[in-house]
Amino acid sequence: MTATTMLKVDAVTRQFGGFKAVDGVSLQLGAGEILGIAGTNGAGKSTLFAAIAGQQPADAGQIHFEGQDITRMPPYRRARLGLVRTFQIPREFKSLTVHENLMAAAANPQGERLLNAFFQTRSLREHEAQLSVKADRILQFLNLARVRDVKAGGLSGGQKKLVELGRVLMLDPRCILLDEPFAGVNPVLIEEICDRVRELNGQGIAFIVIEHHLQALKSLSNRMIVMDRGSILAEGDPHTVLDDPRVQEAYMGGVV
Ligand SMILES: Nc1ncnc2c1ncn2[C@@H]1O[C@H](COP(=O)(O)OP(=O)(O)OP(=O)(O)O)[C@@H](O)[C@H]1O
């Protein structure tokens, strides 16, 4: 692993019954990079994310994050290391407000044993106040301050994707896996999401982005991978990858 490699995936396989949804995939993500992953439906992209983030651990292969073997680590421990993901279908708490959704996403680090209930209460209150300020800062950054007290279930598709991003930002991530951030999002909000991702990337957060919207993915990514039937079909500079005849063929001759 080089000094700048943040995430290293080695020959990872994940199967369901006898079917290999992900079949020996290897990839590396550099610190500060935005890696795009495209591929036809059922290619194994979300399953690869689940193996990296820990919801569906790899059956074979290894995953290292910042030099540490995380292959068998539960998702919450990977998140503590700074590796987090969003989901294709946003998992917001519909009846909670946007601000409450961000608060709920934050882990409670109150592991310390405190001497009495008074200090414990005060400490918890202080902790909650800090989280609330942090949530408001993130909502400001995501241009969601105006819907702070709106129930998340009533938001547009694009706003829900931004809330999903806000929820993972509460965890102080170093690497974010975004699963289809543009699905069901209008073009204006797609641009907005791209801008926020670029800004966060400028602050040092690395990203892997799964997306079917190839033009937006091409403009956002430093590098791209295209998956097909559980394997990597092509990898490299986004323009070159999308011009690759094998990629064109996988998309059934469509111009991508
Ligand atoms: N829990 C599961 N049990 C059985 N099969 C599964 C499971 N999850 C995924 N699969 C299968 O694994 C394959 C890869 O699915 P996956 O969702 O990873 O693809 P994808 O590339 O993300 O597709 P899409 O772009 O449509 O979201 C598919 O054939 C899918 O039906």
The ligand as an SDF file (V2000), in Angstrom:
LIG
                    3D

 31 33  0  0  0  0  0  0  0  0999 V2000
  -29.4560   -9.9400   -0.4520 N   0  0  0  0  0  0  0  0  0  0  0  0
  -29.3760  -10.5030   -1.6700 C   0  0  0  0  0  0  0  0  0  0  0  0
  -29.7620  -11.7820   -1.8750 N   0  0  0  0  0  0  0  0  0  0  0  0
  -29.6800  -12.3450   -3.0860 C   0  0  0  0  0  0  0  0  0  0  0  0
  -29.2070  -11.7220   -4.1880 N   0  0  0  0  0  0  0  0  0  0  0  0
  -28.8140  -10.4600   -4.0490 C   0  0  0  0  0  0  0  0  0  0  0  0
  -28.8690   -9.7680   -2.7900 C   0  0  0  0  0  0  0  0  0  0  0  0
  -28.3940   -8.4990   -2.9580 N   0  0  0  0  0  0  0  0  0  0  0  0
  -28.0730   -8.4030   -4.2540 C   0  0  0  0  0  0  0  0  0  0  0  0
  -28.3180   -9.5580   -4.9070 N   0  0  0  0  0  0  0  0  0  0  0  0
  -28.0720   -9.8470   -6.3260 C   0  0  0  0  0  0  0  0  0  0  0  0
  -26.7210   -9.5310   -6.5790 O   0  0  0  0  0  0  0  0  0  0  0  0
  -26.5920   -8.8960   -7.8520 C   0  0  0  0  0  0  0  0  0  0  0  0
  -25.9000   -7.5550   -7.6760 C   0  0  0  0  0  0  0  0  0  0  0  0
  -26.8080   -6.6700   -7.0230 O   0  0  0  0  0  0  0  0  0  0  0  0
  -26.3870   -5.1750   -6.6740 P   0  0  0  0  0  0  0  0  0  0  0  0
  -27.5590   -4.5470   -5.9990 O   0  0  0  0  0  0  0  0  0  0  0  0
  -25.1040   -5.1740   -5.9730 O   0  0  0  0  0  0  0  0  0  0  0  0
  -26.2040   -4.5770   -8.1300 O   0  0  0  0  0  0  0  0  0  0  0  0
  -26.0410   -3.0570   -8.5600 P   0  0  0  0  0  0  0  0  0  0  0  0
  -24.9190   -3.0000   -9.5260 O   0  0  0  0  0  0  0  0  0  0  0  0
  -25.9550   -2.1770   -7.3680 O   0  0  0  0  0  0  0  0  0  0  0  0
  -27.4170   -2.8270   -9.3360 O   0  0  0  0  0  0  0  0  0  0  0  0
  -28.3280   -1.5110   -9.4880 P   0  0  0  0  0  0  0  0  0  0  0  0
  -27.5530   -0.5530  -10.3400 O   0  0  0  0  0  0  0  0  0  0  0  0
  -29.5480   -2.0330  -10.1710 O   0  0  0  0  0  0  0  0  0  0  0  0
  -28.5990   -0.9870   -8.1070 O   0  0  0  0  0  0  0  0  0  0  0  0
  -27.9930   -8.8120   -8.4540 C   0  0  0  0  0  0  0  0  0  0  0  0
  -28.1820   -9.9070   -9.3270 O   0  0  0  0  0  0  0  0  0  0  0  0
  -28.8860   -8.9220   -7.2380 C   0  0  0  0  0  0  0  0  0  0  0  0
  -30.1250   -9.5010   -7.5790 O   0  0  0  0  0  0  0  0  0  0  0  0
  1  2  1  0
  2  3  1  0
  2  7  2  0
  3  4  2  0
  4  5  1  0
  5  6  2  0
  6  7  1  0
  6 10  1  0
  7  8  1  0
  8  9  2  0
  9 10  1  0
 10 11  1  0
 11 12  1  0
 11 30  1  0
 12 13  1  0
 13 14  1  0
 13 28  1  0
 14 15  1  0
 15 16  1  0
 16 17  2  0
 16 18  1  0
 16 19  1  0
 19 20  1  0
 20 21  2  0
 20 22  1  0
 20 23  1  0
 23 24  1  0
 24 25  2  0
 24 26  1  0
 24 27  1  0
 28 29  1  0
 28 30  1  0
 30 31  1  0
M  END
$$$$
